[in-house]
Structures are given as C-alpha cells and as structure tokens.
Amino acid sequence: MAKSLLEQLPEIVARGRQVAEKILESLEGRHRVGLQTREWVLPSKDSKVSDWISSSLRQQSLASVQGGLFGAVQPALGDADAAWRNRLIYGDNLLAMAALLAGDLESGLPSLRGKLDLIYIDPPFDSKADYRTKVTLPGVELEQKPTVIEQFAYSDTWSDGTASYLEMITPRLILMRELLSDTGSIYVHLDWHVGHYVKLVLDEVFGRECFVNELIWQGAIGDTSEKNKKFIKSHDTLFFYRKTGNDPVWTDVFQAFSDASDKLYNKEDAGGVFRLAPIDNPGGGGYIYDLGYGEKMPRNGYRMPEETAREWIRQGILFVEFGKVPGKKLYKNPEGVRCRDVWADIRSLQGSESIGYATQKPSALLERIIKASCPEGGLVADFFGGSGTTAAVAERLGRRWITSDLGKPACMIMRKRLIDQNAQPFLYQAIGDYQVEAAKNTLGRSFRIGDLSQIVLSLFGALPLAEEDNPLRNLGSIAGGGVRTLVYADSPNKLTGAATLKKALAQRDSLLGGWDKVVVLGWNFEPNIGESIDALNDPGLEVLVIPPDLLDRLKKKGSLEKLRGSVRFASLQYLKIKPVQRQRSADGQQENLKVNLANYVLLSPEAINLDDDNRAKLQQVINVEPLAMIEYWAVDPDYDGQVFRSVWQDYRGNVDNDGDPLRVVTEAVLQVPAKTGPRRVCVRAVDVFGFEAEVAVNVGVEGAQ
C-alpha cells in the first residue's frame, strides 16, 4: 500500500535538506553557480512628450554612463549601500539563490548569506491549472504552452502531485533561511491546496518557535454559482516566520477603523476621541470605594499593580464615576487600529493596477508586509517574482530588492513595469551555465561535457566520429542525398561565436578529407552571432539552436529513446538595423544619434511551443509585419562588448510615444555627450516569446558605418 502524504513528509524534508546541503557545500568550489549580467537597465523609456523632467532624467543616465559611474560590471557592495544594485534574475530560483549565497568577488558581489531583511514568496499553489501564456499580436491572439522549464511556474504540474510540490519547495525554503539575516522575516503566500502541508515544512525548516502569524487575506471571491455546494472560497493564507526571535525588524502597521468604531469611541476630551477599557478585576460589580484622599478603587481592586493605577490616576487617563466600572481612556489613533491577522481591507486587483498577469497581487498587500518587516533601505527578495509587485513596491518605498522568475514572459513584464515607474538603475541577470547545472541534475554530478555532446548529436540524428578523430566527443556526421555533413555540438558553458564558427569551418575543410557542409549546434550565443554569420557568408555553414529545455525534457521522459524524434533544432533569430545617423551639435558638446530598426527574423516558429493553428497565425504576422514580433528594444550608445547598458528603451504597452499598445516605435533618437572617434552602438531586442537578438555597429562622426 502506498504511503500517505503525511508518511512521506519526513522523507521529503530529508531529501530537501540533502539537496540544499550539496548546494551549500559547493559554494566554496571552483565550479559554483554564478550570475551573468545581461543588461544594466537605466530606465529611460521613449516618449514623444519632451518635458524637462524626462529629458533631464535621460541626460543624467547618459552622463552617468559616459562619466564611468556605471563603468564596472558589478559594483562592490562593501559596507555602503550606495554601491548596491537591485537585480532582476532570470532562471531557476534554486540556482539564483545558490549564486547569491556564493557571491562573486571578481565581479564585486559578496555573498548575501545572512543579508536579507525580508523574503516574500507567492509560489504556485499546486492547483493543476494550466496557465498558458497569451501573446497578442496585431489582429491575432496566440496561446503559447509553457515550456518544460517554465511548467512549475505556469502550469503547476508535477508528476507526483503535492508530494512533488513539497520536493520542489523544501530545498528552496532552506536556502531562503540561509539568506535571511538573524533579524529577518519570511512570508509564504499560499492557499488551501498545499498551505497546511507547507506549514509543516516551514516548522521543520524555521522551527515552530519562529512561527509568528497565520495571516488571512480575503481577496477575490471564488465560485458563487449554485453548482458550488460548499462555502464560498474567499481567502489566501500567508505564513509569517522569523529566522530567530532576536530583536526582529518590526514596525507597527495599521488598518482603518470599522464603521462600528464610531459607536465605541463615543467620548472626547482635550486629548481627542476615546473609548473606555474596563480595568477592574472580574466580578467586582463596579462599585467604587472613595479612599478619602481623592483616589478611587473598585471593590475587587484594579487588574494591574496598584502603583500603575495610581500613576494613571495622576495622569488623568483613568475615567471613574461613583457606582460604575472604572475605565482607562484609549484614544483613537488617527493612523487606524493596529493591524490584525485577518486582512479584509485589501481587495483584489483593481482595474487600473492590473497588468494582465494571472497571479498578480495588489500593491497594498506588499506595501503592508514590507513596511512591517523591512526597514528603510533594507533588502527585500522575491524568488517567484511573477508580475513584479514585490520589486515595484520595494522600489517605491525606498527598499533594495532582488527578484527572480523562471519564466521569460514574467521577467519581461517585470522589466517593463520597473522601467515604466522610472525605477533606479537595476541589473537584469541570468544564471551562468544553466545547462551545465541541468545536466548535473539529469546525468549526475560526475557528468562530462562530452556526454552531453553525445546526447545532442544523437537527438540531431548524427553518428559520432571515431574517438581518434573526435577527442572531445563533440563531432558527428550525417550522410544522405550525396551530401556529407559534419555536425559540431558546442559546449553549454561557453558562448558560440565567431571563433567557434571559424573552427567548425576549418574542420569541415580539413577533417577526414573534407565535408560538403557543417552544422553548428549551440546552446548559448554571442549577442552579435548574426553579424558573424553574415560576415563569413559561407553557404556550407548552418547554425542551429539546441532547445534550452532539452535536459529538462530528457529528465521528464526518462530516456533518450522516448525523446528521439520530438526535438526541434531551430534556426537563429536575428535583428537588422538601418545605418545609424550621428551628428554633433553646433557647440560640440552633444551628439544626436538616430537608430532605426530594419528587420527582425524570429527563431524558427516550429521550435516555439505552439499548436499547428497558432503556428499558422504566427507565420501570417511574420510574413506581413516582422517588426511586430518585438516586445522590447533598447540602445547602448557606447557598448564596451561586456555589459549592455540600456539607456533608452521602448516596449509594447508604452503608449506615451505612439498610443499603440501592440507595437514598438522603430526609431530611437538619443542626445548623448560628444565623443571623439567612432562610437560602438549596440541595439538589443527581445521578441514576444522572450528570445533575444542583438546587433552592434561602429559609427563614425558623420554616420558612416
């Protein structure tokens, strides 16, 4: 007979501890997980409204970049908060937390172990719902199924139901505890699906003695139809724990008084409106003795020490009347009543705040939590970032923040939301060597890159070359139709770029007497890979993308044979721009740059997780208006080849420029500080499916490229 979930729980927690302990043990190793900075975002969205405030903010951002204030890839945190940069992280939060715990002294990021003041998480609720990503294009609405990588963020699907959910959440909670400061707090937002089971895990990880509150938030009302033969669901549950009981961070927060309070607070004096709280011992009957020297005493005495009662009498805050129960004056606080553990005063999302994200929470909810449990300037983290409410509210309240999500759509929504509210500059980062970590989880910690290359070659349909001709085990061959094709599987822990392509071409021409064609299969690519391919202009070269979720799919299928035939290797997406115009101002202090998009070619549509009907609709849009695929684009006027500094942005939904929520503008106009010699202008675009493309050009002073 199968074990019940309650019987499995100790084993689940034990396995979760093992996973977390392995990560913690690896923090000092050479191959620890790191973060790659993909973009340094200095919010300055495109706007046709050229008011002096927006112009001034943009000039400050440009001057900061030009002056070198943001010259380092990652400023050191040190003891000064001024060097801190908020960060939005794309990728598995288990790996993100491992990277934050490890730190990276080379890039100036120390370990954040014990540094977080507050963690709020709103993980998926194991509801078995199918949160498909809706993509709206001009004249078309598509439904994209979540990738395997994103499934636990969007479709809440686990092979063993709640047991798998608890397997997922347990090691993450352990790492969160490691990140919390001794005075820090965590709020875990759940509902009836798994809340009670997660409470038991939280007791194990944080300790029952560190449990503070079970908070009830009455948000959206559930099914009220007659077919629903039960009480109407109308609340979520938040479990509030502290890491220790030692001097916790806390600031009182308040709720508005109810209408009934007007009857309760029915007296007034010079101190304000007040009510009376009885202070006699029970059973006293209220009769008051006159002690003969102006003091009053209930028959059974006061319920506090007599010295306290005498002091209150002297202060005039005891209200006594002969024959009645004496009471202490409690004045009505203009801020409201101290917050209770049932929150019915924060409603679900209002129309103006909603950004169309399925699990978005209202800002008022996060505002209450952050004000209560994070000091000004403190550090807040949300490792299931979703719509970005935690980061947006923390930014507005003057707190530092870290947020992460496994879904590219969520990260795009967060980035746009923060730019829209003109946030302070922040880093957009990704997990370094994600595929290597995924391979360790799928193939074992002792796997070698050659093992992974062999899997990729097999799924592509290539036969591996003999070991003497293939020492790295990354070369294979395909023969058919009179064409001999060499297949080169690149490593997941490097960027496929011009050097790799030249090496592959050299092997095509020289290895085993030469080949007709070479296909390069890559995991991660240099941003300017499109330029490199164009520059080589070799018809015998093909570059394809290895599906980023291949290892997750392999783990789910359980064997290579079950996966064979279902893996699509896609062509690269790329961006093209028109010649950049550069013109110096009359006084020689400024330069005007004009950047225009020319074309965007999407990653092979067949590689996107769409059904046939949605794929056909997508192809129609691509054929008619390829630039409509762009969700976001940004410009770095002085790209250093390492960190993309985004100092101008436009994105779908930014209607301040053209009033069109479904298209970006195709021209960027920047005024930048003058510079001698050529400028390296870089343009980065992200499409509606989260794929990135980049192009960089050298621009002379007259605009020649």
Secondary structure as UniProt FT lines:
FT   HELIX           5..25
FT   HELIX           26..28
FT   TURN            30..31
FT   STRAND          35..41
FT   HELIX           52..67
FT   TURN            68..70
FT   TURN            78..79
FT   HELIX           81..83
FT   STRAND          86..90
FT   HELIX           93..102
FT   HELIX           105..107
FT   TURN            113..114
FT   STRAND          116..121
FT   STRAND          133..137
FT   TURN            138..139
FT   STRAND          140..144
FT   TURN            148..150
FT   HELIX           151..154
FT   TURN            159..161
FT   HELIX           162..179
FT   STRAND          180..190
FT   TURN            192..194
FT   HELIX           195..206
FT   HELIX           208..210
FT   STRAND          211..217
FT   TURN            226..227
FT   STRAND          236..242
FT   STRAND          254..255
FT   TURN            259..260
FT   HELIX           261..264
FT   STRAND          267..269
FT   TURN            270..271
FT   STRAND          272..278
FT   TURN            282..283
FT   TURN            285..286
FT   STRAND          288..290
FT   STRAND          296..298
FT   TURN            299..300
FT   HELIX           306..315
FT   STRAND          318..319
FT   TURN            322..323
FT   STRAND          327..331
FT   TURN            334..335
FT   STRAND          337..338
FT   STRAND          342..343
FT   TURN            351..353
FT   TURN            358..359
FT   HELIX           363..373
FT   TURN            376..377
FT   STRAND          379..382
FT   TURN            386..387
FT   HELIX           389..396
FT   TURN            397..398
FT   STRAND          400..405
FT   HELIX           408..420
FT   TURN            421..422
FT   STRAND          426..431
FT   TURN            432..433
FT   HELIX           434..443
FT   TURN            445..446
FT   HELIX           449..460
FT   STRAND          463..464
FT   HELIX           467..469
FT   TURN            471..472
FT   STRAND          475..480
FT   TURN            481..482
FT   STRAND          483..489
FT   TURN            492..493
FT   STRAND          495..496
FT   HELIX           498..510
FT   HELIX           511..513
FT   STRAND          517..522
FT   STRAND          524..525
FT   TURN            527..528
FT   HELIX           529..536
FT   TURN            539..540
FT   STRAND          541..545
FT   TURN            548..549
FT   HELIX           550..557
FT   HELIX           560..563
FT   TURN            564..565
FT   STRAND          570..571
FT   STRAND          574..577
FT   STRAND          581..584
FT   TURN            586..587
FT   STRAND          590..601
FT   HELIX           605..607
FT   HELIX           612..624
FT   HELIX           626..629
FT   STRAND          630..636
FT   TURN            637..638
FT   STRAND          645..646
FT   STRAND          648..651
FT   TURN            652..653
FT   TURN            655..657
FT   TURN            661..662
FT   STRAND          667..673
FT   STRAND          679..687
FT   TURN            688..689
FT   STRAND          692..699
FT   TURN            701..702
//
